[in-house]
Amino acid sequence: MIAQQAVPSTSAGDTAWVFASTALVLLMVPGLALFYGGLVRVRATLNTFMMSLGALAAVSVQWTLIGYSLAFAPGNALGGPDWFGLIGVGAIAGPYSATIPHAAFAMFQAMFAAITVALISGAVVERIRFNTYLLFAIAWTTFVYDPLAHWVWATDGWLHKLGALDFAGGTVVHISAGVAALVAAMIVGPRRDAGPARPHNVMFTLIGAALLWVGWLGFNGGSALAADGTAANAIATTQAAAASALLSWLVIEHMRSGRATAVGGATGAVVGLVAITPAAGYVTPVSALVIGALGALASNVAMNLRHRSTVDDTLDVFACHGVAGIVGALLTGVFATKSVNPAGADGLIHGNPRLVLVQLLAVVCTIAFSASVTAIVLLRLRSLKSLRVDQAHEAHGVDLSEHGELAYDHVMHVERADAA
């Protein structure tokens, strides 16, 4: 067999790093499934896993057919049809990196789109119909995620041209998903027995958090699109923020209750990872420590406020992703420095207060757009078909009603034995 010649314009090292990062972000999907799956009740474990895996499949198909082109092809508020079906997206370097194949960039971005909609599922677990959720995943990605990605990351996106900084998805991924989750929780409605429910498997949640942490190094580090100093800095800031947020969360818990919980530690780590995402390639590791700690504080406060409300955001997606994403995006405007990344900008503490205003505009526009379009999509779906399972199926568990299977078959046998 004759070896194929490498494409001259691409770098093997950069390409290998983006391939590895794509795999790491893909790993985050089962990581999220474990993280969420451990927090729900036994009767919804399988369904919670399936919503993450189902989103990965549905969005990957959408991304291949139209999503990538809508998000990144040349256009105005939205991309065009130039790359529908990934036609023309191949081994040659594309407009977003001169050193990796265009197809490698497209697949790396596909993983971002998939996990974003999977995040939303945590707000409506234990009650939404699985087939309706898959339709929502496709529609939401098309009408919310793709336009936002174009605004922020496309070469002709209006927020990109304005100078908004979002290294790896603070606005596009986390704020958009967090706001959509809050809207979805309100429209779908609360669980019928939404009282306090203990996580059924804390070890699942801890393992899921660990996988998310590992995957996030590719999520943020890979967003440099090169195996270079910017990627190294992104990995360093990601690690610093996650560790800072985890410790901050445990301190807050200990001050409040005298205990530091495992679920709290896992939650804190994820919150820190969220908060640093928009800033990872633009700030120093010391700034990342501050961002992680402030993100943990803000999310913890938001979570406690939500618990006092009537909104049943089951796994606190808005508090963890929406709030931490907002904090990270705004603090990017404070701590960003060209000494870390000349392609970025200096922030407030480096003499450029304008960046804070640009970041604030990006945050406000993301919140307004995601909230309004998410509501339209869900209300339209509700008019066409039922959004949630009926009361009997919710009581007996969505694993059985939506999939005809159980995560733990022995549980059903025990229940039958008790009934007999």
VEXBA-461899 format. One record per residue (C-alpha): residue number from 1; chain; z, x, y. Coordinates in steps of 0.05 Angstrom, whole numbers. Last residue first. Layout:
<site seq="NUM" mol="A" c3="Z" c1="X" c2="Y"/>
...
//
This chain:
<site seq="420" mol="A" c3="927" c1="-936" c2="-205"/>
<site seq="419" mol="A" c3="926" c1="-924" c2="-130"/>
<site seq="418" mol="A" c3="961" c1="-858" c2="-138"/>
<site seq="417" mol="A" c3="911" c1="-836" c2="-191"/>
<site seq="416" mol="A" c3="854" c1="-856" c2="-146"/>
<site seq="415" mol="A" c3="883" c1="-817" c2="-88"/>
<site seq="414" mol="A" c3="893" c1="-756" c2="-132"/>
<site seq="413" mol="A" c3="821" c1="-760" c2="-157"/>
<site seq="412" mol="A" c3="797" c1="-766" c2="-85"/>
<site seq="411" mol="A" c3="835" c1="-705" c2="-64"/>
<site seq="410" mol="A" c3="808" c1="-666" c2="-125"/>
<site seq="409" mol="A" c3="738" c1="-672" c2="-96"/>
<site seq="408" mol="A" c3="755" c1="-628" c2="-37"/>
<site seq="407" mol="A" c3="697" c1="-624" c2="12"/>
<site seq="406" mol="A" c3="676" c1="-693" c2="-11"/>
<site seq="405" mol="A" c3="608" c1="-722" c2="-23"/>
<site seq="404" mol="A" c3="568" c1="-785" c2="-10"/>
<site seq="403" mol="A" c3="542" c1="-752" c2="54"/>
<site seq="402" mol="A" c3="554" c1="-801" c2="111"/>
<site seq="401" mol="A" c3="605" c1="-849" c2="80"/>
<site seq="400" mol="A" c3="641" c1="-799" c2="36"/>
<site seq="399" mol="A" c3="648" c1="-743" c2="86"/>
<site seq="398" mol="A" c3="657" c1="-793" c2="142"/>
<site seq="397" mol="A" c3="727" c1="-812" c2="118"/>
<site seq="396" mol="A" c3="761" c1="-873" c2="89"/>
<site seq="395" mol="A" c3="784" c1="-898" c2="157"/>
<site seq="394" mol="A" c3="719" c1="-881" c2="191"/>
<site seq="393" mol="A" c3="680" c1="-916" c2="135"/>
<site seq="392" mol="A" c3="722" c1="-979" c2="144"/>
<site seq="391" mol="A" c3="714" c1="-978" c2="220"/>
<site seq="390" mol="A" c3="639" c1="-971" c2="222"/>
<site seq="389" mol="A" c3="606" c1="-904" c2="233"/>
<site seq="388" mol="A" c3="586" c1="-884" c2="303"/>
<site seq="387" mol="A" c3="525" c1="-881" c2="347"/>
<site seq="386" mol="A" c3="491" c1="-944" c2="321"/>
<site seq="385" mol="A" c3="417" c1="-948" c2="333"/>
<site seq="384" mol="A" c3="365" c1="-959" c2="388"/>
<site seq="383" mol="A" c3="410" c1="-979" c2="446"/>
<site seq="382" mol="A" c3="461" c1="-925" c2="426"/>
<site seq="381" mol="A" c3="406" c1="-873" c2="425"/>
<site seq="380" mol="A" c3="387" c1="-892" c2="496"/>
<site seq="379" mol="A" c3="459" c1="-889" c2="518"/>
<site seq="378" mol="A" c3="466" c1="-820" c2="486"/>
<site seq="377" mol="A" c3="404" c1="-791" c2="518"/>
<site seq="376" mol="A" c3="420" c1="-820" c2="587"/>
<site seq="375" mol="A" c3="492" c1="-795" c2="584"/>
<site seq="374" mol="A" c3="469" c1="-725" c2="564"/>
<site seq="373" mol="A" c3="419" c1="-726" c2="621"/>
<site seq="372" mol="A" c3="472" c1="-742" c2="673"/>
<site seq="371" mol="A" c3="527" c1="-695" c2="648"/>
<site seq="370" mol="A" c3="481" c1="-636" c2="634"/>
<site seq="369" mol="A" c3="447" c1="-641" c2="702"/>
<site seq="368" mol="A" c3="510" c1="-650" c2="743"/>
<site seq="367" mol="A" c3="549" c1="-595" c2="708"/>
<site seq="366" mol="A" c3="491" c1="-546" c2="709"/>
<site seq="365" mol="A" c3="477" c1="-559" c2="783"/>
<site seq="364" mol="A" c3="550" c1="-548" c2="800"/>
<site seq="363" mol="A" c3="554" c1="-483" c2="760"/>
<site seq="362" mol="A" c3="490" c1="-455" c2="788"/>
<site seq="361" mol="A" c3="511" c1="-472" c2="860"/>
<site seq="360" mol="A" c3="578" c1="-438" c2="848"/>
<site seq="359" mol="A" c3="543" c1="-376" c2="822"/>
<site seq="358" mol="A" c3="500" c1="-374" c2="884"/>
<site seq="357" mol="A" c3="561" c1="-383" c2="928"/>
<site seq="356" mol="A" c3="599" c1="-327" c2="892"/>
<site seq="355" mol="A" c3="538" c1="-282" c2="899"/>
<site seq="354" mol="A" c3="537" c1="-292" c2="974"/>
<site seq="353" mol="A" c3="605" c1="-258" c2="979"/>
<site seq="352" mol="A" c3="572" c1="-190" c2="971"/>
<site seq="351" mol="A" c3="618" c1="-132" c2="989"/>
<site seq="350" mol="A" c3="638" c1="-103" c2="922"/>
<site seq="349" mol="A" c3="698" c1="-150" c2="914"/>
<site seq="348" mol="A" c3="652" c1="-209" c2="924"/>
<site seq="347" mol="A" c3="598" c1="-190" c2="875"/>
<site seq="346" mol="A" c3="546" c1="-134" c2="871"/>
<site seq="345" mol="A" c3="482" c1="-153" c2="836"/>
<site seq="344" mol="A" c3="447" c1="-147" c2="769"/>
<site seq="343" mol="A" c3="389" c1="-101" c2="751"/>
<site seq="342" mol="A" c3="430" c1="-40" c2="771"/>
<site seq="341" mol="A" c3="480" c1="-57" c2="716"/>
<site seq="340" mol="A" c3="549" c1="-26" c2="714"/>
<site seq="339" mol="A" c3="546" c1="7" c2="783"/>
<site seq="338" mol="A" c3="509" c1="-55" c2="806"/>
<site seq="337" mol="A" c3="575" c1="-92" c2="804"/>
<site seq="336" mol="A" c3="595" c1="-162" c2="784"/>
<site seq="335" mol="A" c3="669" c1="-177" c2="796"/>
<site seq="334" mol="A" c3="671" c1="-238" c2="842"/>
<site seq="333" mol="A" c3="605" c1="-273" c2="826"/>
<site seq="332" mol="A" c3="618" c1="-262" c2="753"/>
<site seq="331" mol="A" c3="685" c1="-294" c2="767"/>
<site seq="330" mol="A" c3="648" c1="-360" c2="781"/>
<site seq="329" mol="A" c3="609" c1="-358" c2="716"/>
<site seq="328" mol="A" c3="670" c1="-338" c2="675"/>
<site seq="327" mol="A" c3="714" c1="-393" c2="703"/>
<site seq="326" mol="A" c3="660" c1="-445" c2="693"/>
<site seq="325" mol="A" c3="649" c1="-422" c2="621"/>
<site seq="324" mol="A" c3="724" c1="-423" c2="607"/>
<site seq="323" mol="A" c3="726" c1="-495" c2="633"/>
<site seq="322" mol="A" c3="665" c1="-520" c2="594"/>
<site seq="321" mol="A" c3="677" c1="-481" c2="530"/>
<site seq="320" mol="A" c3="751" c1="-487" c2="514"/>
<site seq="319" mol="A" c3="772" c1="-547" c2="556"/>
<site seq="318" mol="A" c3="706" c1="-583" c2="546"/>
<site seq="317" mol="A" c3="705" c1="-571" c2="471"/>
<site seq="316" mol="A" c3="776" c1="-596" c2="462"/>
<site seq="315" mol="A" c3="770" c1="-607" c2="387"/>
<site seq="314" mol="A" c3="772" c1="-683" c2="388"/>
<site seq="313" mol="A" c3="749" c1="-696" c2="459"/>
<site seq="312" mol="A" c3="785" c1="-763" c2="455"/>
<site seq="311" mol="A" c3="790" c1="-783" c2="528"/>
<site seq="310" mol="A" c3="852" c1="-826" c2="540"/>
<site seq="309" mol="A" c3="887" c1="-773" c2="581"/>
<site seq="308" mol="A" c3="952" c1="-734" c2="570"/>
<site seq="307" mol="A" c3="919" c1="-690" c2="518"/>
<site seq="306" mol="A" c3="864" c1="-674" c2="568"/>
<site seq="305" mol="A" c3="915" c1="-646" c2="617"/>
<site seq="304" mol="A" c3="943" c1="-600" c2="564"/>
<site seq="303" mol="A" c3="873" c1="-575" c2="546"/>
<site seq="302" mol="A" c3="855" c1="-563" c2="619"/>
<site seq="301" mol="A" c3="918" c1="-521" c2="630"/>
<site seq="300" mol="A" c3="903" c1="-480" c2="568"/>
<site seq="299" mol="A" c3="831" c1="-472" c2="590"/>
<site seq="298" mol="A" c3="851" c1="-446" c2="659"/>
<site seq="297" mol="A" c3="902" c1="-397" c2="632"/>
<site seq="296" mol="A" c3="856" c1="-371" c2="577"/>
<site seq="295" mol="A" c3="798" c1="-361" c2="627"/>
<site seq="294" mol="A" c3="845" c1="-325" c2="674"/>
<site seq="293" mol="A" c3="866" c1="-276" c2="619"/>
<site seq="292" mol="A" c3="795" c1="-264" c2="595"/>
<site seq="291" mol="A" c3="768" c1="-254" c2="665"/>
<site seq="290" mol="A" c3="824" c1="-205" c2="682"/>
<site seq="289" mol="A" c3="811" c1="-163" c2="620"/>
<site seq="288" mol="A" c3="737" c1="-166" c2="633"/>
<site seq="287" mol="A" c3="748" c1="-135" c2="702"/>
<site seq="286" mol="A" c3="779" c1="-76" c2="667"/>
<site seq="285" mol="A" c3="719" c1="-73" c2="619"/>
<site seq="284" mol="A" c3="672" c1="-68" c2="680"/>
<site seq="283" mol="A" c3="626" c1="-124" c2="700"/>
<site seq="282" mol="A" c3="551" c1="-141" c2="697"/>
<site seq="281" mol="A" c3="531" c1="-142" c2="624"/>
<site seq="280" mol="A" c3="588" c1="-185" c2="600"/>
<site seq="279" mol="A" c3="592" c1="-231" c2="660"/>
<site seq="278" mol="A" c3="561" c1="-296" c2="634"/>
<site seq="277" mol="A" c3="594" c1="-288" c2="565"/>
<site seq="276" mol="A" c3="662" c1="-264" c2="589"/>
<site seq="275" mol="A" c3="694" c1="-333" c2="594"/>
<site seq="274" mol="A" c3="667" c1="-356" c2="526"/>
<site seq="273" mol="A" c3="693" c1="-296" c2="489"/>
<site seq="272" mol="A" c3="761" c1="-305" c2="522"/>
<site seq="271" mol="A" c3="763" c1="-378" c2="502"/>
<site seq="270" mol="A" c3="746" c1="-359" c2="430"/>
<site seq="269" mol="A" c3="803" c1="-309" c2="428"/>
<site seq="268" mol="A" c3="852" c1="-359" c2="458"/>
<site seq="267" mol="A" c3="833" c1="-413" c2="407"/>
<site seq="266" mol="A" c3="845" c1="-366" c2="349"/>
<site seq="265" mol="A" c3="913" c1="-345" c2="378"/>
<site seq="264" mol="A" c3="932" c1="-417" c2="391"/>
<site seq="263" mol="A" c3="913" c1="-437" c2="320"/>
<site seq="262" mol="A" c3="957" c1="-381" c2="294"/>
<site seq="261" mol="A" c3="1015" c1="-404" c2="336"/>
<site seq="260" mol="A" c3="1061" c1="-364" c2="382"/>
<site seq="259" mol="A" c3="1129" c1="-398" c2="386"/>
<site seq="258" mol="A" c3="1183" c1="-405" c2="439"/>
<site seq="257" mol="A" c3="1154" c1="-471" c2="462"/>
<site seq="256" mol="A" c3="1127" c1="-462" c2="533"/>
<site seq="255" mol="A" c3="1137" c1="-388" c2="544"/>
<site seq="254" mol="A" c3="1115" c1="-372" c2="474"/>
<site seq="253" mol="A" c3="1052" c1="-414" c2="482"/>
<site seq="252" mol="A" c3="1034" c1="-381" c2="548"/>
<site seq="251" mol="A" c3="1046" c1="-312" c2="517"/>
<site seq="250" mol="A" c3="1002" c1="-330" c2="457"/>
<site seq="249" mol="A" c3="946" c1="-353" c2="503"/>
<site seq="248" mol="A" c3="950" c1="-289" c2="544"/>
<site seq="247" mol="A" c3="947" c1="-246" c2="481"/>
<site seq="246" mol="A" c3="885" c1="-281" c2="457"/>
<site seq="245" mol="A" c3="854" c1="-281" c2="526"/>
<site seq="244" mol="A" c3="863" c1="-206" c2="535"/>
<site seq="243" mol="A" c3="836" c1="-191" c2="465"/>
<site seq="242" mol="A" c3="774" c1="-234" c2="477"/>
<site seq="241" mol="A" c3="762" c1="-205" c2="546"/>
<site seq="240" mol="A" c3="768" c1="-132" c2="523"/>
<site seq="239" mol="A" c3="722" c1="-141" c2="463"/>
<site seq="238" mol="A" c3="668" c1="-175" c2="504"/>
<site seq="237" mol="A" c3="674" c1="-123" c2="559"/>
<site seq="236" mol="A" c3="663" c1="-66" c2="510"/>
<site seq="235" mol="A" c3="605" c1="-102" c2="475"/>
<site seq="234" mol="A" c3="571" c1="-116" c2="541"/>
<site seq="233" mol="A" c3="582" c1="-44" c2="563"/>
<site seq="232" mol="A" c3="547" c1="-19" c2="501"/>
<site seq="231" mol="A" c3="490" c1="-67" c2="511"/>
<site seq="230" mol="A" c3="481" c1="-44" c2="583"/>
<site seq="229" mol="A" c3="484" c1="28" c2="559"/>
<site seq="228" mol="A" c3="425" c1="20" c2="512"/>
<site seq="227" mol="A" c3="402" c1="-11" c2="447"/>
<site seq="226" mol="A" c3="357" c1="-60" c2="483"/>
<site seq="225" mol="A" c3="351" c1="-135" c2="494"/>
<site seq="224" mol="A" c3="414" c1="-132" c2="537"/>
<site seq="223" mol="A" c3="428" c1="-201" c2="509"/>
<site seq="222" mol="A" c3="441" c1="-167" c2="442"/>
<site seq="221" mol="A" c3="509" c1="-144" c2="466"/>
<site seq="220" mol="A" c3="530" c1="-213" c2="486"/>
<site seq="219" mol="A" c3="511" c1="-254" c2="425"/>
<site seq="218" mol="A" c3="512" c1="-192" c2="380"/>
<site seq="217" mol="A" c3="584" c1="-178" c2="397"/>
<site seq="216" mol="A" c3="595" c1="-253" c2="395"/>
<site seq="215" mol="A" c3="580" c1="-252" c2="320"/>
<site seq="214" mol="A" c3="641" c1="-211" c2="305"/>
<site seq="213" mol="A" c3="686" c1="-256" c2="348"/>
<site seq="212" mol="A" c3="654" c1="-319" c2="318"/>
<site seq="211" mol="A" c3="667" c1="-292" c2="248"/>
<site seq="210" mol="A" c3="740" c1="-278" c2="266"/>
<site seq="209" mol="A" c3="747" c1="-348" c2="296"/>
<site seq="208" mol="A" c3="719" c1="-379" c2="233"/>
<site seq="207" mol="A" c3="767" c1="-339" c2="190"/>
<site seq="206" mol="A" c3="825" c1="-363" c2="233"/>
<site seq="205" mol="A" c3="801" c1="-435" c2="231"/>
<site seq="204" mol="A" c3="790" c1="-435" c2="156"/>
<site seq="203" mol="A" c3="860" c1="-405" c2="149"/>
<site seq="202" mol="A" c3="889" c1="-462" c2="190"/>
<site seq="201" mol="A" c3="866" c1="-513" c2="139"/>
<site seq="200" mol="A" c3="882" c1="-587" c2="150"/>
<site seq="199" mol="A" c3="894" c1="-581" c2="225"/>
<site seq="198" mol="A" c3="950" c1="-629" c2="243"/>
<site seq="197" mol="A" c3="932" c1="-698" c2="269"/>
<site seq="196" mol="A" c3="965" c1="-727" c2="331"/>
<site seq="195" mol="A" c3="940" c1="-799" c2="341"/>
<site seq="194" mol="A" c3="866" c1="-814" c2="344"/>
<site seq="193" mol="A" c3="868" c1="-870" c2="293"/>
<site seq="192" mol="A" c3="808" c1="-910" c2="318"/>
<site seq="191" mol="A" c3="775" c1="-846" c2="340"/>
<site seq="190" mol="A" c3="758" c1="-848" c2="413"/>
<site seq="189" mol="A" c3="693" c1="-871" c2="443"/>
<site seq="188" mol="A" c3="620" c1="-851" c2="432"/>
<site seq="187" mol="A" c3="608" c1="-854" c2="507"/>
<site seq="186" mol="A" c3="672" c1="-818" c2="529"/>
<site seq="185" mol="A" c3="669" c1="-764" c2="475"/>
<site seq="184" mol="A" c3="595" c1="-753" c2="489"/>
<site seq="183" mol="A" c3="608" c1="-743" c2="564"/>
<site seq="182" mol="A" c3="662" c1="-691" c2="549"/>
<site seq="181" mol="A" c3="618" c1="-656" c2="498"/>
<site seq="180" mol="A" c3="559" c1="-654" c2="546"/>
<site seq="179" mol="A" c3="604" c1="-620" c2="597"/>
<site seq="178" mol="A" c3="625" c1="-568" c2="547"/>
<site seq="177" mol="A" c3="555" c1="-557" c2="520"/>
<site seq="176" mol="A" c3="524" c1="-547" c2="590"/>
<site seq="175" mol="A" c3="582" c1="-503" c2="612"/>
<site seq="174" mol="A" c3="579" c1="-461" c2="549"/>
<site seq="173" mol="A" c3="506" c1="-450" c2="534"/>
<site seq="172" mol="A" c3="462" c1="-448" c2="597"/>
<site seq="171" mol="A" c3="518" c1="-437" c2="646"/>
<site seq="170" mol="A" c3="558" c1="-382" c2="611"/>
<site seq="169" mol="A" c3="498" c1="-362" c2="569"/>
<site seq="168" mol="A" c3="487" c1="-288" c2="556"/>
<site seq="167" mol="A" c3="481" c1="-250" c2="622"/>
<site seq="166" mol="A" c3="484" c1="-309" c2="670"/>
<site seq="165" mol="A" c3="473" c1="-284" c2="741"/>
<site seq="164" mol="A" c3="444" c1="-330" c2="794"/>
<site seq="163" mol="A" c3="396" c1="-292" c2="841"/>
<site seq="162" mol="A" c3="356" c1="-348" c2="872"/>
<site seq="161" mol="A" c3="296" c1="-328" c2="830"/>
<site seq="160" mol="A" c3="337" c1="-340" c2="767"/>
<site seq="159" mol="A" c3="362" c1="-406" c2="794"/>
<site seq="158" mol="A" c3="290" c1="-428" c2="806"/>
<site seq="157" mol="A" c3="263" c1="-405" c2="739"/>
<site seq="156" mol="A" c3="199" c1="-364" c2="747"/>
<site seq="155" mol="A" c3="219" c1="-306" c2="702"/>
<site seq="154" mol="A" c3="254" c1="-354" c2="655"/>
<site seq="153" mol="A" c3="329" c1="-343" c2="648"/>
<site seq="152" mol="A" c3="367" c1="-391" c2="693"/>
<site seq="151" mol="A" c3="321" c1="-449" c2="707"/>
<site seq="150" mol="A" c3="283" c1="-443" c2="641"/>
<site seq="149" mol="A" c3="347" c1="-442" c2="600"/>
<site seq="148" mol="A" c3="370" c1="-503" c2="638"/>
<site seq="147" mol="A" c3="305" c1="-540" c2="624"/>
<site seq="146" mol="A" c3="308" c1="-523" c2="549"/>
<site seq="145" mol="A" c3="382" c1="-541" c2="541"/>
<site seq="144" mol="A" c3="380" c1="-610" c2="573"/>
<site seq="143" mol="A" c3="318" c1="-650" c2="555"/>
<site seq="142" mol="A" c3="292" c1="-616" c2="492"/>
<site seq="141" mol="A" c3="359" c1="-590" c2="465"/>
<site seq="140" mol="A" c3="390" c1="-658" c2="478"/>
<site seq="139" mol="A" c3="334" c1="-695" c2="443"/>
<site seq="138" mol="A" c3="336" c1="-652" c2="381"/>
<site seq="137" mol="A" c3="412" c1="-651" c2="375"/>
<site seq="136" mol="A" c3="416" c1="-725" c2="391"/>
<site seq="135" mol="A" c3="369" c1="-741" c2="333"/>
<site seq="134" mol="A" c3="413" c1="-699" c2="288"/>
<site seq="133" mol="A" c3="475" c1="-735" c2="314"/>
<site seq="132" mol="A" c3="444" c1="-802" c2="299"/>
<site seq="131" mol="A" c3="432" c1="-780" c2="227"/>
<site seq="130" mol="A" c3="505" c1="-757" c2="220"/>
<site seq="129" mol="A" c3="536" c1="-820" c2="249"/>
<site seq="128" mol="A" c3="593" c1="-803" c2="296"/>
<site seq="127" mol="A" c3="666" c1="-816" c2="277"/>
<site seq="126" mol="A" c3="705" c1="-757" c2="249"/>
<site seq="125" mol="A" c3="674" c1="-706" c2="297"/>
<site seq="124" mol="A" c3="657" c1="-727" c2="367"/>
<site seq="123" mol="A" c3="680" c1="-670" c2="412"/>
<site seq="122" mol="A" c3="669" c1="-616" c2="360"/>
<site seq="121" mol="A" c3="596" c1="-635" c2="355"/>
<site seq="120" mol="A" c3="581" c1="-607" c2="424"/>
<site seq="119" mol="A" c3="587" c1="-535" c2="398"/>
<site seq="118" mol="A" c3="530" c1="-548" c2="349"/>
<site seq="117" mol="A" c3="485" c1="-563" c2="409"/>
<site seq="116" mol="A" c3="497" c1="-493" c2="436"/>
<site seq="115" mol="A" c3="495" c1="-460" c2="368"/>
<site seq="114" mol="A" c3="422" c1="-478" c2="357"/>
<site seq="113" mol="A" c3="396" c1="-460" c2="427"/>
<site seq="112" mol="A" c3="429" c1="-391" c2="424"/>
<site seq="111" mol="A" c3="400" c1="-378" c2="354"/>
<site seq="110" mol="A" c3="331" c1="-395" c2="379"/>
<site seq="109" mol="A" c3="339" c1="-343" c2="435"/>
<site seq="108" mol="A" c3="341" c1="-287" c2="384"/>
<site seq="107" mol="A" c3="281" c1="-318" c2="349"/>
<site seq="106" mol="A" c3="240" c1="-318" c2="413"/>
<site seq="105" mol="A" c3="260" c1="-247" c2="431"/>
<site seq="104" mol="A" c3="239" c1="-221" c2="363"/>
<site seq="103" mol="A" c3="173" c1="-259" c2="368"/>
<site seq="102" mol="A" c3="157" c1="-224" c2="433"/>
<site seq="101" mol="A" c3="164" c1="-157" c2="398"/>
<site seq="100" mol="A" c3="214" c1="-110" c2="430"/>
<site seq="99" mol="A" c3="206" c1="-55" c2="482"/>
<site seq="98" mol="A" c3="174" c1="-88" c2="543"/>
<site seq="97" mol="A" c3="225" c1="-144" c2="545"/>
<site seq="96" mol="A" c3="220" c1="-213" c2="576"/>
<site seq="95" mol="A" c3="145" c1="-216" c2="588"/>
<site seq="94" mol="A" c3="127" c1="-206" c2="515"/>
<site seq="93" mol="A" c3="120" c1="-144" c2="471"/>
<site seq="92" mol="A" c3="65" c1="-150" c2="418"/>
<site seq="91" mol="A" c3="86" c1="-169" c2="348"/>
<site seq="90" mol="A" c3="79" c1="-244" c2="357"/>
<site seq="89" mol="A" c3="86" c1="-303" c2="405"/>
<site seq="88" mol="A" c3="14" c1="-322" c2="418"/>
<site seq="87" mol="A" c3="23" c1="-389" c2="385"/>
<site seq="86" mol="A" c3="98" c1="-401" c2="377"/>
<site seq="85" mol="A" c3="82" c1="-473" c2="357"/>
<site seq="84" mol="A" c3="76" c1="-488" c2="431"/>
<site seq="83" mol="A" c3="72" c1="-422" c2="469"/>
<site seq="82" mol="A" c3="27" c1="-441" c2="528"/>
<site seq="81" mol="A" c3="53" c1="-513" c2="531"/>
<site seq="80" mol="A" c3="90" c1="-505" c2="597"/>
<site seq="79" mol="A" c3="159" c1="-486" c2="620"/>
<site seq="78" mol="A" c3="204" c1="-532" c2="659"/>
<site seq="77" mol="A" c3="225" c1="-535" c2="732"/>
<site seq="76" mol="A" c3="161" c1="-497" c2="747"/>
<site seq="75" mol="A" c3="121" c1="-467" c2="691"/>
<site seq="74" mol="A" c3="109" c1="-402" c2="654"/>
<site seq="73" mol="A" c3="134" c1="-404" c2="582"/>
<site seq="72" mol="A" c3="208" c1="-393" c2="571"/>
<site seq="71" mol="A" c3="246" c1="-457" c2="559"/>
<site seq="70" mol="A" c3="191" c1="-507" c2="546"/>
<site seq="69" mol="A" c3="153" c1="-456" c2="504"/>
<site seq="68" mol="A" c3="214" c1="-440" c2="463"/>
<site seq="67" mol="A" c3="229" c1="-513" c2="452"/>
<site seq="66" mol="A" c3="161" c1="-538" c2="431"/>
<site seq="65" mol="A" c3="145" c1="-529" c2="357"/>
<site seq="64" mol="A" c3="188" c1="-469" c2="338"/>
<site seq="63" mol="A" c3="247" c1="-490" c2="380"/>
<site seq="62" mol="A" c3="246" c1="-561" c2="353"/>
<site seq="61" mol="A" c3="245" c1="-535" c2="281"/>
<site seq="60" mol="A" c3="302" c1="-486" c2="296"/>
<site seq="59" mol="A" c3="339" c1="-542" c2="333"/>
<site seq="58" mol="A" c3="340" c1="-587" c2="272"/>
<site seq="57" mol="A" c3="360" c1="-533" c2="223"/>
<site seq="56" mol="A" c3="416" c1="-501" c2="263"/>
<site seq="55" mol="A" c3="441" c1="-570" c2="284"/>
<site seq="54" mol="A" c3="445" c1="-591" c2="212"/>
<site seq="53" mol="A" c3="486" c1="-529" c2="195"/>
<site seq="52" mol="A" c3="536" c1="-543" c2="251"/>
<site seq="51" mol="A" c3="539" c1="-618" c2="237"/>
<site seq="50" mol="A" c3="543" c1="-604" c2="162"/>
<site seq="49" mol="A" c3="608" c1="-565" c2="169"/>
<site seq="48" mol="A" c3="641" c1="-622" c2="206"/>
<site seq="47" mol="A" c3="615" c1="-672" c2="155"/>
<site seq="46" mol="A" c3="646" c1="-631" c2="99"/>
<site seq="45" mol="A" c3="714" c1="-628" c2="132"/>
<site seq="44" mol="A" c3="718" c1="-701" c2="154"/>
<site seq="43" mol="A" c3="765" c1="-730" c2="101"/>
<site seq="42" mol="A" c3="810" c1="-669" c2="102"/>
<site seq="41" mol="A" c3="827" c1="-676" c2="176"/>
<site seq="40" mol="A" c3="796" c1="-632" c2="228"/>
<site seq="39" mol="A" c3="819" c1="-563" c2="253"/>
<site seq="38" mol="A" c3="796" c1="-523" c2="193"/>
<site seq="37" mol="A" c3="725" c1="-550" c2="198"/>
<site seq="36" mol="A" c3="719" c1="-532" c2="271"/>
<site seq="35" mol="A" c3="731" c1="-457" c2="260"/>
<site seq="34" mol="A" c3="696" c1="-458" c2="193"/>
<site seq="33" mol="A" c3="634" c1="-492" c2="221"/>
<site seq="32" mol="A" c3="636" c1="-446" c2="282"/>
<site seq="31" mol="A" c3="635" c1="-386" c2="236"/>
<site seq="30" mol="A" c3="579" c1="-418" c2="196"/>
<site seq="29" mol="A" c3="540" c1="-420" c2="262"/>
<site seq="28" mol="A" c3="566" c1="-353" c2="288"/>
<site seq="27" mol="A" c3="530" c1="-317" c2="232"/>
<site seq="26" mol="A" c3="464" c1="-336" c2="264"/>
<site seq="25" mol="A" c3="488" c1="-300" c2="327"/>
<site seq="24" mol="A" c3="501" c1="-238" c2="284"/>
<site seq="23" mol="A" c3="433" c1="-243" c2="250"/>
<site seq="22" mol="A" c3="398" c1="-247" c2="318"/>
<site seq="21" mol="A" c3="440" c1="-187" c2="340"/>
<site seq="20" mol="A" c3="415" c1="-146" c2="281"/>
<site seq="19" mol="A" c3="343" c1="-163" c2="297"/>
<site seq="18" mol="A" c3="356" c1="-147" c2="371"/>
<site seq="17" mol="A" c3="385" c1="-80" c2="351"/>
<site seq="16" mol="A" c3="327" c1="-64" c2="304"/>
<site seq="15" mol="A" c3="277" c1="-80" c2="360"/>
<site seq="14" mol="A" c3="313" c1="-35" c2="409"/>
<site seq="13" mol="A" c3="314" c1="22" c2="360"/>
<site seq="12" mol="A" c3="242" c1="13" c2="337"/>
<site seq="11" mol="A" c3="218" c1="11" c2="409"/>
<site seq="10" mol="A" c3="155" c1="-30" c2="425"/>
<site seq="9" mol="A" c3="92" c1="-13" c2="464"/>
<site seq="8" mol="A" c3="59" c1="26" c2="407"/>
<site seq="7" mol="A" c3="61" c1="-31" c2="356"/>
<site seq="6" mol="A" c3="82" c1="5" c2="293"/>
<site seq="5" mol="A" c3="26" c1="20" c2="245"/>
<site seq="4" mol="A" c3="28" c1="-16" c2="179"/>
<site seq="3" mol="A" c3="40" c1="26" c2="117"/>
<site seq="2" mol="A" c3="-18" c1="27" c2="68"/>
<site seq="1" mol="A" c3="0" c1="0" c2="0"/>
//
